[in-house]
Amino acid sequence: MTEVVMYDGRAKTATAYEVCYDCYAMEVNGGDDTYTPDREPLGDIPPGATVTSGWLDSEYESRGMTPPVWENGDEDTLGFSWSPCDGCGSRLGGERFPLTVWVGSNEPVTVDTIGLWWS
């Protein structure tokens, strides 16, 4: 699901991705020079996009899932899947993890940029 939301004071398009462990580890831990996967982790993510782990609560709810409660130690895994990874395109079966990809303007949303639509 894709939706436009406010992120860091800016209007961004948030798209839910289901990614393999390699892509998830790249987002959570950063690069690792000692590991060479068969594909570039997060290689299919649009240039300039911001990536965050997990989904928006509305994405979990639209799929009939309960959003994880991090304070309770909930894990954010989607289980095993044969579907291709949205982050790198790998077709290997395995566990999938949720990421949100944020694309949009880097200009902050202000009254000047949205206009006075209520007047």
C-alpha positions as CSV (number, residue, x, y, z in Angstrom):
1,M,0.0,0.0,0.0
2,T,1.2,3.5,-0.8
3,E,0.0,6.6,1.0
4,V,1.1,10.2,1.4
5,V,1.9,11.2,5.0
6,M,3.9,13.7,6.9
7,Y,7.4,12.5,7.7
8,D,9.9,14.8,9.4
9,G,7.8,17.9,8.6
10,R,7.6,17.0,4.9
11,A,4.9,15.4,2.7
12,K,6.3,12.0,1.6
13,T,4.9,9.0,-0.2
14,A,5.3,6.0,2.1
15,T,5.4,2.6,0.3
16,A,5.4,-0.7,2.2
17,Y,8.1,-3.2,1.1
18,E,8.5,-6.8,2.0
19,V,12.2,-7.5,1.9
20,C,14.6,-10.4,2.4
21,Y,17.0,-10.7,5.4
22,D,19.9,-9.3,3.4
23,C,18.0,-6.1,2.7
24,Y,16.6,-5.9,6.2
25,A,20.0,-6.3,7.7
26,M,21.4,-3.6,5.4
27,E,18.8,-1.2,6.7
28,V,19.1,-2.1,10.3
29,N,22.9,-2.6,10.6
30,G,24.3,-0.6,7.7
31,G,26.9,-2.0,5.3
32,D,29.1,-5.0,5.9
33,D,32.3,-5.3,3.9
34,T,32.8,-9.0,4.8
35,Y,29.5,-10.2,3.4
36,T,28.8,-10.4,-0.4
37,P,25.2,-11.4,-1.2
38,D,24.2,-12.5,-4.7
39,R,22.3,-9.2,-5.3
40,E,22.8,-5.6,-4.1
41,P,20.8,-5.2,-0.9
42,L,18.2,-2.5,-1.3
43,G,19.3,-2.2,-4.9
44,D,15.7,-1.8,-6.2
45,I,15.0,1.1,-3.8
46,P,14.5,4.5,-5.7
47,P,17.6,6.7,-5.5
48,G,17.3,9.4,-2.8
49,A,14.6,7.5,-0.9
50,T,14.7,7.2,2.9
51,V,14.2,3.7,4.3
52,T,12.9,2.8,7.8
53,S,12.2,-0.5,9.3
54,G,8.6,-1.5,10.0
55,W,5.5,-0.2,8.4
56,L,2.9,2.4,9.2
57,D,0.2,1.1,11.5
58,S,-2.3,1.6,8.7
59,E,-0.4,-0.9,6.5
60,Y,-0.4,-3.6,9.2
61,E,-4.2,-3.0,9.8
62,S,-5.0,-3.1,6.0
63,R,-3.4,-6.6,6.0
64,G,-5.4,-7.7,9.0
65,M,-2.2,-7.7,11.2
66,T,-1.6,-6.1,14.6
67,P,1.3,-3.6,14.6
68,P,4.2,-4.8,16.8
69,V,4.6,-3.3,20.2
70,W,8.4,-2.7,20.4
71,E,8.4,-2.1,24.1
72,N,7.0,-5.7,24.6
73,G,9.8,-7.2,22.6
74,D,7.5,-8.0,19.6
75,E,9.4,-9.1,16.5
76,D,8.7,-7.5,13.1
77,T,8.8,-10.5,10.8
78,L,6.3,-11.4,8.1
79,G,7.2,-15.1,8.0
80,F,8.4,-17.3,5.2
81,S,7.6,-16.3,1.6
82,W,8.4,-17.4,-2.0
83,S,7.6,-13.9,-3.3
84,P,10.4,-11.9,-4.7
85,C,12.1,-9.4,-2.4
86,D,10.9,-5.8,-3.0
87,G,14.3,-4.5,-2.0
88,C,16.7,-6.4,-4.3
89,G,14.5,-8.6,-6.5
90,S,15.9,-11.9,-5.1
91,R,13.5,-14.8,-5.8
92,L,15.0,-17.0,-3.1
93,G,12.4,-18.2,-0.6
94,G,12.9,-17.1,3.0
95,E,11.8,-14.9,5.8
96,R,10.4,-11.5,4.8
97,F,10.6,-8.3,6.8
98,P,8.7,-5.0,6.6
99,L,10.4,-1.7,5.5
100,T,8.8,1.6,4.6
101,V,10.3,3.5,1.7
102,W,9.8,7.3,1.9
103,V,10.0,9.3,-1.4
104,G,9.1,13.0,-1.8
105,S,10.1,16.6,-1.5
106,N,12.8,17.7,0.9
107,E,11.0,21.0,1.3
108,P,9.2,21.4,4.6
109,V,5.4,21.8,4.4
110,T,4.4,25.3,5.4
111,V,1.3,27.5,5.0
112,D,3.1,28.9,1.9
113,T,3.5,25.5,0.3
114,I,0.1,24.1,1.0
115,G,-1.9,27.4,0.6
116,L,-4.7,28.6,2.7
117,W,-7.2,26.0,1.5
118,W,-9.6,26.7,4.4
119,S,-10.2,30.4,3.5
